[in-house]
Amino acid sequence: MKFTRALTATILLGCLAVVWRQSVAADWPGWRGSDRTGLCRETGLLASWPEGGPKLLWNIEGVGEGYSTPSIVNGVLFVMGNRDGQEQVIAWDVKKEPRELWAATLGPVRHDGAGYPGPRCTPTFDKGKLYALGLNGDLVCLNARDGKLIWRRDLVGELGGAVPNWGYSESPLVAGNWVLCTPGGSRATIAALNKQTGATIWESPVSDGAAYSSIIPARLTGRDQFVQFTARGVIGVAASDGKFLWRWDAPANGTANCSTPIAVGEDHIFAASGYGTGGGVVEIKSAGDAVTADEVYFTKDMKNHHGGVILLNGFLFGSNDPGLLTCLDANTGKVKWRDRSCGKGSLLYADGHFYVRSEEGLVSLVEATPDGFHLKGRFEQPDRTGAPSWPHPVIADGRLFLRDQNRLLCYGIRSDEGS
């Protein structure tokens, strides 16, 4: 069993022909990028930062209260936030000087996020449309150009879902002609909707509650599947009709399962959670109609809360509670190195480096290698709020974007940008 970076791109190649929109390298069209792996394809970025970090291009307010990570396409940034008592999807032109283009209101704020108010969803861009999910389960499809509503579904009232404690937090998955979401519950743990009309295609009644993770597509044992981390565990359902195929409960905790699973090789899935749990790799096998999930290994060395894990060249990188940036051999789960200086947080990969954002506001540039921890730059975000920096860093068109509640910051990180 050998896991490589190339295998992370094996996404639904079967008869369903489910494919992501072909975005250019300068775009970041959804949660964890174009394929939900946290891998950015941009090059020509700074290999190290000067003291104090890269050049701050601008620092603005106005994106609202919340923890939504932005998506960016063609120089337009999409984000969610609470403003003036309303839950909104907001579009900003960020090609040069930032300016708000439009705001679409989902409705009045009705959920306080259990003490952490504001939406968490990263809006998903696909072929001129935008798909976003509010804390209460309001799933909308908007015209990305002007924010006009195309359709709306209520995950609770229409699909029998139940709002999790901290509110709905997933980012909708667009796959082919469908939008995938997780209402949770006995009727539609996962649901597939027509992306043009919002009409229900199928419902998968696994009877798991929704957690705080997002669905990924995968091709496992020759079958196109959707994989989700629910309130009870990791599950796989058939992409064609939502039929339940397998489950693996070991990575789940009883509080909050947040981290998105990742495909780590042919027929293998990695998943992990925090709260002292950890994670590991499971191999999916099939014999006739029977599908099983056989654990390959499980480790306490990747108790990943919400910052995500990235597979790169056969190694897994992520934050292990209580704040150890850790590199694991994906084949064995053995620790290659770990470092405490970055703090607990999230990360993305671009051009040979990891961009690591601590929930306390520290941002670090770390060489992406299993050979050891090599810090290449670090800075403290200015004008920090008192809220955790849970939104993930985003790179688009040679710029690093950080969202901190109502504040949005943009840094120039091209090698020709200067410092």
C-alpha positions in Angstrom: 0.0 0.0 0.0 1.6 3.3 -1.2 -0.2 6.6 -0.9 1.0 9.4 -3.2 -0.1 12.9 -4.0 -1.2 11.8 -7.5 -3.8 9.5 -6.0 -5.6 12.4 -4.3 -6.9 13.4 -7.8 -8.8 10.1 -8.3 -12.3 11.5 -8.0 -15.4 9.8 -9.5 -14.0 8.5 -12.8 -16.9 6.0 -13.3 -20.1 6.0 -15.4 -21.7 8.8 -13.4 -19.1 11.2 -14.8 -19.1 13.4 -11.8 -16.5 16.1 -12.3 -15.5 19.3 -10.7 -15.5 22.5 -12.7 -12.1 23.0 -14.3 -10.9 26.1 -12.5 -7.7 27.9 -13.3 -4.9 27.9 -10.8 -5.7 31.5 -9.8 -9.2 30.4 -8.5 -10.2 28.9 -5.2 -13.8 27.9 -6.0 -14.9 26.1 -2.9 -14.1 24.5 0.4 -10.4 23.4 0.5 -10.0 24.4 -3.2 -11.1 22.9 -6.4 -11.1 19.3 -5.2 -11.4 19.5 -1.4 -7.8 18.4 -0.8 -6.3 21.7 0.4 -3.8 21.6 -2.4 -3.3 24.9 -4.3 -1.7 24.7 -7.8 -0.2 28.2 -7.9 3.5 28.6 -8.4 6.0 31.5 -8.3 5.2 32.3 -4.7 7.6 33.6 -2.0 9.9 30.8 -0.7 10.5 32.7 2.5 9.0 35.7 4.2 10.8 38.8 5.5 10.5 39.7 9.1 7.0 40.7 9.8 5.6 38.6 7.0 4.7 39.3 3.3 3.4 42.7 2.2 -0.1 43.6 3.5 -2.0 44.9 0.5 -5.2 45.8 2.2 -7.1 45.3 5.4 -10.9 46.0 5.4 -14.0 45.5 7.4 -17.5 44.6 6.2 -17.7 40.9 5.6 -19.9 40.3 8.7 -19.8 38.1 11.8 -18.9 34.5 11.3 -16.4 31.8 10.5 -17.0 31.2 6.8 -13.8 30.6 4.7 -14.0 32.6 1.4 -14.0 31.2 -2.1 -12.6 33.2 -5.0 -13.2 33.0 -8.7 -12.1 35.4 -11.4 -11.2 38.0 -8.8 -14.5 37.9 -7.0 -14.5 36.7 -3.4 -17.6 35.0 -1.9 -18.1 34.8 1.8 -20.9 34.4 4.4 -21.5 36.6 7.4 -24.1 38.1 9.8 -24.8 41.8 9.2 -27.5 43.9 10.7 -29.3 40.9 12.1 -29.4 39.1 8.7 -27.5 36.0 7.5 -26.0 36.9 4.2 -23.9 35.7 1.3 -21.6 38.6 0.2 -19.6 39.1 -3.0 -16.5 41.3 -3.2 -14.5 42.5 -6.1 -10.9 41.9 -5.0 -9.0 42.3 -8.3 -7.5 45.6 -7.1 -9.0 47.8 -4.3 -11.8 45.7 -2.6 -15.4 46.8 -3.1 -18.6 45.0 -2.3 -20.6 43.9 -5.3 -23.8 42.4 -3.8 -25.3 40.8 -0.7 -28.0 38.1 -0.7 -29.9 37.7 2.5 -30.9 34.2 3.6 -33.1 35.6 6.4 -32.9 36.9 9.9 -30.3 35.4 12.3 -32.0 32.7 14.2 -29.1 30.5 15.5 -26.4 31.9 17.7 -23.9 29.1 16.8 -24.0 27.9 20.4 -21.9 30.8 21.5 -20.0 31.2 18.2 -22.4 33.2 16.0 -22.2 33.5 12.3 -22.2 31.1 9.3 -19.4 28.6 8.7 -20.1 27.5 5.1 -17.7 28.2 2.2 -19.8 29.2 -0.8 -19.3 26.8 -3.7 -18.9 28.3 -7.2 -20.0 26.3 -10.2 -20.5 27.6 -13.8 -21.9 31.0 -12.8 -23.9 29.8 -9.8 -23.1 29.9 -6.1 -24.3 27.4 -3.5 -24.3 28.2 0.2 -25.7 26.9 3.4 -26.8 28.9 6.5 -26.6 27.8 10.1 -30.3 27.0 10.2 -30.3 24.8 7.1 -31.2 27.3 4.5 -29.5 26.0 1.3 -29.6 28.5 -1.6 -28.5 28.6 -5.2 -27.6 32.2 -6.3 -26.6 33.8 -9.5 -22.9 34.5 -8.9 -23.0 37.7 -10.9 -25.7 39.6 -9.0 -26.7 37.4 -6.0 -30.3 36.8 -7.2 -32.0 33.8 -5.8 -32.4 30.9 -8.2 -33.7 28.3 -5.7 -33.9 27.6 -2.0 -34.3 24.4 0.1 -34.9 24.0 3.9 -32.8 21.1 5.1 -35.0 20.8 8.2 -38.6 21.6 7.1 -38.3 20.0 3.6 -35.7 17.2 4.1 -36.3 16.1 7.7 -33.0 17.2 9.0 -32.0 18.4 12.4 -29.8 21.4 13.1 -26.6 20.3 15.0 -25.6 22.0 18.2 -23.3 24.6 16.5 -25.5 24.9 13.4 -25.1 23.5 10.0 -21.5 24.0 9.0 -20.8 22.1 5.8 -20.0 23.5 2.4 -22.2 22.1 -0.4 -20.6 19.7 -2.9 -21.3 20.2 -6.6 -20.8 17.0 -8.5 -21.9 16.8 -12.1 -25.6 18.0 -12.2 -26.1 17.5 -8.5 -25.6 19.4 -5.2 -24.8 17.2 -2.2 -25.7 18.2 1.4 -26.2 16.6 4.8 -29.6 17.3 6.4 -28.9 14.5 8.9 -31.5 12.2 10.5 -33.5 9.1 9.6 -35.0 10.4 6.3 -32.0 12.1 4.5 -28.7 11.8 6.3 -27.3 12.8 2.9 -29.3 14.2 0.0 -28.6 14.8 -3.7 -30.4 17.7 -5.3 -30.7 18.9 -8.9 -28.2 21.8 -9.1 -30.4 23.7 -11.5 -33.7 23.5 -9.7 -33.0 22.2 -6.2 -35.4 19.2 -6.8 -34.6 16.1 -4.8 -32.8 13.4 -6.7 -32.3 10.9 -3.8 -32.2 10.8 -0.1 -29.9 8.4 1.9 -31.6 7.4 5.2 -28.6 6.3 7.2 -30.1 7.8 10.4 -26.9 9.6 11.4 -27.1 13.2 12.5 -25.2 15.9 10.7 -21.9 16.9 12.1 -19.6 19.8 10.9 -17.7 18.2 8.1 -18.2 18.4 4.3 -18.8 15.6 1.8 -16.1 14.4 -0.6 -16.5 12.3 -3.8 -14.4 9.1 -4.1 -14.1 6.1 -6.3 -13.7 3.1 -4.0 -13.7 -0.6 -5.0 -14.7 0.5 -8.5 -17.8 2.4 -7.3 -18.5 6.1 -7.4 -19.3 7.1 -3.8 -19.8 10.1 -1.6 -18.1 10.0 1.8 -19.1 12.1 4.8 -18.1 12.4 8.4 -21.4 12.4 10.3 -22.2 12.8 14.0 -21.6 9.0 14.5 -18.8 8.2 12.1 -17.5 8.1 8.5 -19.9 6.7 6.0 -19.9 5.9 2.3 -23.0 5.9 0.1 -23.5 5.0 -3.6 -23.2 8.1 -5.8 -26.0 6.8 -8.1 -28.8 6.4 -5.6 -27.5 7.1 -2.1 -27.6 3.5 -1.0 -25.7 3.0 2.2 -22.4 1.0 1.6 -20.2 1.2 4.7 -19.3 2.9 7.9 -16.3 3.4 10.2 -17.0 4.9 13.6 -13.6 4.9 15.2 -12.6 8.5 14.2 -15.8 10.0 15.7 -16.1 11.7 19.0 -19.2 12.6 20.9 -18.8 16.3 20.7 -18.0 17.6 17.2 -16.6 15.9 14.1 -15.3 18.7 11.9 -12.4 17.6 9.8 -13.1 16.6 6.2 -12.1 13.1 5.2 -9.6 12.6 2.4 -8.9 9.9 -0.1 -5.3 8.7 0.5 -5.0 6.0 -2.1 -6.9 3.5 -4.1 -9.8 2.3 -1.9 -8.5 4.1 1.2 -9.9 6.9 3.3 -8.2 8.9 6.1 -10.4 10.6 8.8 -9.7 12.1 12.2 -11.2 14.2 14.9 -10.2 16.1 18.1 -11.4 15.8 21.7 -8.7 13.2 22.4 -9.9 10.8 19.6 -7.3 10.8 16.7 -7.7 9.1 13.4 -6.4 6.7 10.8 -6.8 4.9 7.5 -9.6 2.5 6.5 -9.5 0.3 3.4 -12.9 -0.2 1.6 -13.4 -3.7 0.3 -16.3 -5.3 -1.6 -17.5 -8.9 -2.2 -20.6 -8.9 -4.4 -23.1 -6.5 -2.8 -21.3 -6.5 0.6 -19.0 -3.6 1.3 -16.8 -3.4 4.4 -14.5 -0.9 5.9 -11.3 -2.5 7.3 -9.1 -0.4 9.5 -5.5 -0.3 8.4 -4.2 1.7 11.4 -5.4 4.2 14.0 -3.3 6.8 15.8 -3.6 9.3 18.6 -0.9 11.4 16.8 -3.4 13.2 14.5 -6.2 14.4 16.7 -7.3 16.9 14.1 -10.1 19.2 15.4 -11.1 21.4 12.5 -7.9 22.5 10.6 -7.9 19.8 8.0 -5.3 17.2 7.0 -3.3 17.3 3.7 -1.9 14.4 1.8 1.4 15.1 0.0 3.7 12.6 -1.6 2.7 9.8 0.7 2.7 11.9 3.9 -0.1 13.4 6.0 0.3 16.9 7.4 -2.1 18.5 10.0 -2.5 19.9 13.4 -2.7 17.4 16.2 -4.4 18.7 19.4 -3.3 20.4 21.5 -1.3 22.3 18.8 1.4 20.1 17.3 1.9 20.5 13.6 2.5 16.9 12.6 3.8 14.9 9.7 2.8 11.2 9.5 3.7 8.5 7.1 0.4 7.8 5.4 1.1 4.1 5.0 1.9 3.4 8.7 0.7 6.4 10.7 4.1 6.8 12.2 5.3 10.3 13.2 8.0 11.8 11.0 8.2 15.1 12.8 6.1 17.5 14.9 6.4 21.1 16.1 4.5 23.1 18.6 5.5 26.6 17.5 2.7 27.1 14.9 -0.1 26.5 17.4 -3.4 24.7 16.7 -4.9 25.6 13.5 -5.6 25.1 9.8 -3.3 24.8 6.7 -3.2 24.7 3.0 -0.4 23.7 0.6 1.0 25.9 -2.3 4.3 25.8 -4.2 6.3 23.7 -1.8 5.1 25.2 1.4 2.3 24.9 4.0 0.5 28.1 5.1 -0.4 27.4 8.7 -2.9 29.6 10.5 -3.2 29.3 14.3 -6.6 29.9 15.8 -4.8 32.5 17.9 -3.9 34.5 14.8 -0.3 33.5 14.1 0.5 32.7 10.5 3.5 30.5 9.5 5.2 29.4 6.3 6.6 25.9 6.6 8.5 23.9 4.1 6.4 21.0 2.9 8.8 18.1 3.5 8.7 15.0 5.6 12.4 15.5 6.5 11.8 17.9 9.4 10.1 21.1 10.4 11.6 24.1 8.5 10.1 27.5 9.3 10.4 29.9 6.4 8.5 32.9 7.8 5.9 34.0 10.4 3.8 36.9 11.3 1.0 37.9 13.7 -2.2 39.0 12.1 -2.9 42.7 12.9 -6.2 44.0 14.3 -7.2 40.6 15.8 -10.7 40.1 17.1 -11.2 38.1 20.3 -12.8 35.2 18.2 -10.8 32.1 17.2 -9.2 32.4 13.7 -11.1 29.3 12.5 -11.6 30.3 8.8 -8.9 28.6 6.7 -6.3 30.6 4.8 -7.0 31.0 1.1 -4.6 31.6 -1.8 -5.9 33.0 -5.1 -4.0 34.8 -7.9 -0.8 35.1 -5.9 -2.4 36.6 -2.8 -3.1 35.2 0.6 -6.5 36.0 2.1 -7.4 35.8 5.8 -10.9 36.3 7.2 -11.3 37.3 10.9 -14.9 37.9 11.6 -15.9 41.2 10.0 -12.3 41.8 8.8 -10.7 40.6 5.6 -6.9 40.9 5.0 -5.0 40.4 1.7 -1.2 39.8 1.5 1.0 39.7 -1.6 2.9 36.5 -1.8 4.2 36.3 -5.4 7.9 36.1 -5.6 7.9 39.3 -7.6 5.5 41.1 -5.2 8.3 42.5 -3.0 8.1 42.9 0.8 
